[in-house]
Amino acid sequence: MLGGDDYRLLAEVEQEDVAAGGEGDDEFVDTHIEYEELYASLIFIACIYASGQIVRRVLRMPPLVGEIFAGIILGPNLIDFVPYPISFVMLGEIGLLLLILDAGVGVDLDTLRLVGGRGLLVGIVCSILPMSIGFGISLAIGTSLTGSLAAGACFGPTSAGIAMATLKRAGILDSPVGQLIVCAAMIDDMFALVVLSTLNALVGDPNTALVGDQERNKLSILVPIVSALGYLFIGGAIAVRVLPPFLERFYFARIGKENHGPAGVLLMFIFLFAMMPATYYAKTSYLMGAFLSGLVFCSKNDVKAHYTSQFKRILQWLMRIFFAASIGFQVPIRNFADGRVIAYGFLYTLALTGKFAVGIMTPNFNKGPKFRGSHLRDCLITGCSMTAEAEFAFIVAVFGKEKNLFSLSLYSSIVFAIVCSEVFAPFALQFTISYWNNHDRQSDELQIMEPSDEKVDREPNQLEQTIKEAGNSEKESSLHQRVKGDDKAEMQN
């Protein structure tokens, strides 16, 4: 079976033939696939599903852990079983886009107003703190200053896909803490993109050689920052305050109520097709474009219901492919045989403590005792959710390796730490949610039992009162009979 490199080589040969004017090659493009390729693809999809179910039912861990390992084992970096791996990566990225779109549609505006400022703060701290720890570790092991910046930047992004998949399954995504995590994860991605653009300016980009070096560096650094802040605040305000009433008056008012759902979903995808390139070419994350496109329709319940009904099952399967391909295929598993790689990898996991620590910044939404009860639960959920590294971390790591900012072995150590976060974080998050659900369930059972105990305590009192009343009645009856007998005796006399 041909591997991914073989297919790319064949594609390059075909393109050369077309450029050379081969007979008939420029008139027809053959898109036929072989039976073996189709069969292997189906086996891969089945293995993704089976691995997730085994991990969930047997090991009691989130299914995405099994899906990631299925991609690692069957992917191009180990046994190279999967044909056209880039196609599966593309399907996974489509799944991530749909998930971010779903997150935008599902936003509760009242909750967003409650957590917006704190979400911004959590996202910034959750980027700076682990990046600083990673930067310090890299300097300590002898990496250059620029290489240490690149290595530290790998630990800034937070995986919205991993956190949101677990939170959505647990029914927490629409809660205040869920919205806080979504907001912070989006800020994390934009912050990481700004850092990557800054690194690109520091090492130089030959594609921008038309501009002077100093001017190019200033633009490369300023444009992502201004763009990210502009889309976050101005774009968010337009999506929430300007577009909904405008669309309600000039678009939905001309469509029957029964068609609002399909018409809204269609318009949402039109916005998505416009916002993705707008955000991408403005040097910010195209995921922000997807989020804003969904945010426009967050107050339209019929649009939200139609989107969920049409894409729920599709999204589940695309996210399975995302974890297996977009994440699993990026892991250089063969390099993990080196003990030094593993040792440095565990050392880099210390950077994840900076992401977990931001959980203490979670607001006390339930107004109970701080860092106890429900507030402690929300702090742990936030910390575990933010610990999972995003797929963007792989992009930063690959950038550092390709620019020779650090060695291949150090790249493997960084990827090892990222994989550890993607395995540990969802497991810890699900364990935390399950623990507190059981805790709340036991508390509810105790509350139900307490009134019944009071009832049991009251019943003997009622019984005693009944007996007492019966005894009093008996005494009264006996006394009445005695008085009646005395009266009768006096009459006879």
N, C-alpha and C positions, 0 to 999 in steps of 0.2 A: 504493500500500500504506500502511496506517495505521502510524504510529509508536507508541512506547511511551506518549508523552503523550496521543495521540489515544485509545488504549484506556483510559487512566485517566479521561479526560474522559467517554467513553461510559459507563464504569462508574458515575461519579458521577451522570450524567443518569439512568441506570436506577434507581439507589438513590433519587433524588429522586422519580421516578415511583412507585416502590413506596411511599415514605413518603406521597405524595399520594393513595394509594388508587386508582391507575389500574386500568382494567378488566382483570381477569385477570392483571395483572402480579404480584400478590402470591400467585398460585396456581401459577405455573410459571416456572422460571428456564431460559432457553435457554442451553445450553453449546455450541452448534454453532460450529465453526470453518470458515473458508473454505478452498477448495482452494489458493489462492495462499499462505496462511499455512503450511499443511502443507508445500507444496512448498519454500518458502523455508527452513523449519526443517530439512528434509532436506539442502538444499544447504549450509546452515551447518554441520551436523554433518559432512558430507563434506569441507568445506573445513578444518575443525579437524583431521581425521585426515590429510588430504593435506599440510597445512602442517607438521605434526609429522614426517611421514615424509620430506618433502623436506629439512627442516632437519637431520634425523638422518643421512640418507644422503649428501646433497650437501655440506652445510656442516660435518658431523661435530660438531654441537652437540646438546644435549639436546632432544628433541622438544617439551618444554613451551615452549621459546622460540618456536617456530613457532605453537603453539597460542595463546599470549598475543597474538601479532601478528595472528592471524586474528580474535580477539575485538576487538582495537583497531580493525582496518580495517572489519569488518562490523558492529560494534556501534553503539549509539545515539549515540556521540559523534563519528562520522565519517560513514559513508554510511547508517546507520540501516536496514540491510537485514534485521535479525533481528526477527521478530514476537515479541511477549510476552517481552521481554528479562528481565523479573523472574523468569519461570518458569525460564529457563536458569540464572540466578543461584541460584535455590533448588535446582535439581538439583546444581549445583556444590557448594553447601554440604552437601548430603546426602553427596556423595562425600568431602568433607573429614571429616565425622563418621565415615564408615565407615573411612577411613584411620586416624584416631586410635583408633578401636575396635580395628582390626587391630594397631596399635602396642601397645596394652595387652595384647591376647591374646598377642602375640609376645614379651613381655618374658621374659628369662632372669633368674630371681631371683638366682642366684649372681652374674651380671654386674651386676645392679642394686645389690646390696649393695656391689659393688666400686666403682661409679661414683656412687652416690647422693649422698654428701656433696660430691664434686667437681663433680657435675652441678649441684647447687644453687648452688655458688660461681660456676661458669662462667655460669649463667643470670643471676645478679644482676649480675656484672661486665659481661656482654654487654648488659645493659640500661642500666646507669648510664653506662658509658664513651661509647657513641655518642650517648646523650641529652645528655650534657654537651657534647660537641663540637657537636652541632646547636644546642644552646642558645647556645653562644658565637658561632657563626656568625650566628644570628638577631639577637643583640644587636649584633654588629659592623655589620650592614647596616641598623640603625635600627629594628628591630621592638620593640614594647613588651615589658615583662617577662613578662606573662601570655601574650602571643602567642609569645614565645621559648620559654616552657615547653611550650606546645602544639606548636610546631614541633619542638623537641627530642624530645618524646615520640613523634613519628612514626617515629623511628629506633630505638626500643627493641624492638618485637616482631620475632621471627624466624619465618619461614615454615616450619612443620613440614611442610606439604604439599610444597613444593619440595625441601627437603632429604631427606625420607623417600622421595619418589618416586625420586630419583636413587640414594640409598643402597640401597633395596630392589632396584632393577634391577641394581645391582652386587653384591648379596649381602653387604652390609656392615651392614645394619640390625640384625642380631642379634649383631653383634660388640660387644666392650666400647666401642669408640669410637662405634659406632652408638647404643648405649643411652645413652651420655653425651650425645650430641647431642639425642636425644629428650627426655631429662630436662631439659636446659638450655632447649630450645625451649618446653617446657611452663611452666617458671619464667618465661621471657620474656613469654609471653602473660599470665600472671597479674600480673606486675609492671606491664605496660602497662595492664591493666585497673584496677589500683590507681591509677596515674597519671591515667588518664582520669576516674575517679571523683573524684579530688582536684581536677582542673581543673573538673569539673562543680560541685563545692562552692565553688570560688573565684569562678566567674562567676555562680552562683545557678541554682536550678532551681525554676520556679514550681509544679511538681507537688508539692513538699514544703513549701508555704507554711503548712501547718497547724502546723508546728513553728517555734519561734523561730530566728532567723538563726544565732546562735552555736551553739545546740544542734544545729541541722540540719547545720551545717558539720562539727562534731565527729563526728556519726554518719556523715556521708557519707564522711569520711576514714577512720574507724576500722573501719567494717563491712567494706569490701573487704579490708583488711589481715588482720583477724582471720579472716574467712571463708576467704581464700586459704590462710593458714597452717594452719587447721584441717582443710580438705579435703586439703591436701598431706600432712600428717604423720598426723593421726588417721584420715582416710579411707583413706590408703594402707596404714596398719597393719592396719585392719580388713579391707581387700580382700586382703591377703596372708596374714595370720595367723589371722583369726577366721572369715571366711566359707568358705574352701575346706574345712576339716575339717567344718564344720557342714553344708555342702551334700553332702559326700561321705557323711555318716552318715544324713542325713534326706531327701535328695533322690535322689542317684544310686544309693544302695543299694537303692532300691525300683524301679529301672528296669533293664531288661536291658542288658548290656554293649554290645550292638550298637546300642542307641538312645541311648547317652550323648552322642554328637556332636550329633544334632538337638535332644535335650532341653536340652543345655547352651547351644546357640545361642539357642533360644527363651527360656531364662531370662536370658541375657545381654541380649537386647533388652528384656526386662521391666525389668531393672536400668537400662538406658539410658533408657527412658521415665520412670523415677523420678528418676534422677540429673540429667538435663538440666535440668528445672525447679528441682530442689533447688539446684543450683549457680548457675543463672542468677538466681533470686530472692534468693539469698544474696550477690549482687553480686560473684561470681567468674565465671570463664570456664566456659561450658557444655561446652567442649572437655575441661576437667578431668573433668566428669561422664562423658563418653564414655570417656576414658582409664581411669578407675577401674572402669567397668563391664566393660571388657575385661580389666583387671588381675586381677579376681577369678578368671578362668578360665585364667590364664597357665600354670598347672601341669597343666592337663588337655590332654594331647596330642590326644585324640580330638576334643575340642571345637575345638581350634585347626585340626586337619586338615579338619573338616567346614565350618568357617567359610571357610577358604581355598578349598575346592572349590566352594562355593556362590556366593561373592562376588568371586572373583578377576577374572573378565572384566567383571562389572558395575562393579567398582571402577575398573578401567582406563578405561572409557568415561566414568564420572562424573568422574574426575580430569581427563580431557581437557576436559570441559565446565567444570570448576572453573577451570582456567587460562585458558580462553577468555572465560568470562562473569564469574565472580566477581572475576577480576583484570583481564582485558582491557577489560571494559565500564567500569571505574572510571577509565580514563585520559583526561584532557581533551586529546586529541591536537591539536585545533585551536589551542590556546593555545601549542603548542610552536613555532609560527611566529615568535614573539617572541624576538629574540636575547637580551634581558635575562633572560627566563624560562630559556633554555637555560644562560646563563652562571651564574646563581644555582643552577640545578639541578646543574651540575658542581661548584660550590662545596660544595653540600650532600653530594655523594658522599664528601667527606672524612670525614663522620661514620661512613661504613662501615668506615673503617680501624680504628675502635674495636671493631667487631664481629670483624673479621679477626684483630685482635691477641690475642683471647682464646684463639686456638689454642695459644699457648705455655703455657697452663695445662693442657693435656692430659696426663694421667698417662702414665708410661712403662710401658705394659702388658706389653711383651715383655722388659723388664729388660735391654735392650741399651744401647749408648751413647746418652746423651741428645742430642736434637736432631740425630740422625744415623740413617740407615737407616729402620727401621720406625717409630721414634718421630717422626722428622721427617715421615714420611708421615701419621701420625695427627694431628700438629699442623696440617698443611696441610688435611687433610680436615675437621677441626673448624672451622678458621678460615673455609674456603670455605662450609661448610654454614651457619654462623651468620650469614654476610653477607647472605643472602637475606632481604629484608623480608617480613613477613607481610601478609595481607589486612587484618589488624587495623590496620595502619599507615594504610590508606585511611580506616578508620573514624575514627581520631584526626584525620586531616587534614580530613575532611569536618566533624567536630565543630568544629574551629578556624575553618573558613570560615563555617559557619552561625552561630557565636557572634560573628562579626566580630572574632576575635582576630588575624587577619592577612588580607591582601588576596587577591583571586582570582589575581593574578599570582604571589604568593608560594606560594599553594596549588599552582599549576601547577608551580612549580619543585620543590617538595617531592615531588610525584607523579612528576616526571621522574627525580629521584634514586632514588625507590623502584623505578621501572621499570628503571632501570639496574642496580640491585642484583639484581632478579629475572631479568635477562638475563645479567649477568656471573657471578653466583654459581654457577648450575648448570653453565655452561660451564667455569668454573675448576675446579669440583668434579669433573666428568667427566674433564677433562684430567688432573687430578692422579691420579685413580684409574687411568686408562688408562696414564699414564706409569709408575706404580709396578707395575702388573701386567706391563707389558713388561719393566721392570727386573728383577722377580722371575723372570720367564720366562727371561730371558737368564742370570741367575745359576744357575738350575736346569740350563740347558743346559751351562753351563761346568762345573758339578759333575758332570754326566753324562760330559762329555768327559774330565775329569781322570783318572778310573779307567781309561778306555780307553787314555789315553796311558801310564799306568803299565803297562798290560798290554802295550802295544807295546814299552815299554822292557824288560819282563821276557822277552818272546819271544826276542829275540836272545841273551839270557843262557842261556835254556833250549836254544836251538839250538847255541850254542857248547859248552854242557855236553854235549849229545848227540854233537856232533862229537868232542869231547874223549874222551868215553867210547868212541865207536866207534874212535877212534885208539888208545886204550889197549888195547881188545880186539884190534885188529889187531896191535899190537906184541906183546901176550901170545901171540896165535896164532902169530906168526912165530917168537917165541922158543921156544915149545913145539915147533914143527916142527923148529927147529934142534937143540934138545936131543934130540928123538926121532931125528933123523938121526945125531947123534953117537953115540947109544946103539946104533943099528943098525950103524954102522961098527965100533964096538968089538966087537960080537958077531961080525961077520964075521971080524975079525982073530983 
